[in-house]
Amino acid sequence: MVLDTDIGGDVDDVIALAFCALHPRIDLLCVTTVNGDCERRARLARSLLDLLGCGDVPVGVGASVGLSGRGHDTMPAGLNHGADLIDATKLVPTSASTVLSAALEQAPGPVEVCTIGAVTNVAATLSARPDLLDRVAGLHVMGGCLGPVSFGDGGDPPGDPFSETNLGGDPLATAILWALPLPMRLVPLDVTMPLAFTNDDRATIAGAGPVGRVLGGLMDEYLAVERQAGARPAELAAVRLHDPLTVVGLAVPEVETVQLRHLAAFGSPGKVRTVDAAHGTAGGRVPRRRRSPSAGGACRDPGRLTYSSVRRGASPQSDSSR
Ligand SMILES: [Ca+2]
């Protein structure tokens, strides 16, 4: 698989990267970065991969802005997380499209492409190189929101309960990705939001040797900034597992995949809203008009799109600790 990430913001990218690097059923071919200061993000990825024994996995520096030239929704919190690791890393910058193209060309078989940030790099590379499409086994996208977001504990996040940063950060790239003739597994925000590490989970990781100490330190750093920022009540600050759930689904069959009949992404100048076009959203806020792909929206064919869910009856905490 290949992993495209906005690592350096939310610490869940770090956890997802570590899972991909360490899981015996995953062969990580390259990592590319997206959104804002991508070289800094790439240096953090490089440093962590070296720490995880993946010094031979190449890292590419990707798009700092969306395909329209508009900046991605910023993920500034924690871009300084891991500053010691970042400062200690030497990285020869190589473009994300070069690294991603080479990984697809050289792999012995079709490759799973996983995005856990804005989808700019993957959309740009695959639309520019249609000859690479048959090298892609499938797309795995952390993004979108099919229903109102819930923390799963009675608390609701502030703002639009349907908004989601990864797809909304680059509506044009989202529309291009949606139009590609590839299977896609979507891992939407409303599925991932209830999943968080418990204090015990984090303590277990932090106690797992030198790598665990680094991961534990990054999680502590992230939580300290979250609580200090006061963007939400302190008790709701948590290491939520949006990105890890996306990559876990590649390796762990216990993460169910549920078939959707349709899904559409509707773009507007800064926003993308994902809806189940056949059934509407849980909140009933289905846009009245379907946009054409060129206008920033696209609808995928039935039967090709799936999204991840967690098993009914399993508590978020027990799922997250597996
Ligand atoms: Ca991310």
Residues whose N, C-alpha, C, O or C-beta is under 5 A from the ligand:
A	BS01	CA	D6 D13 I116 G117 D243
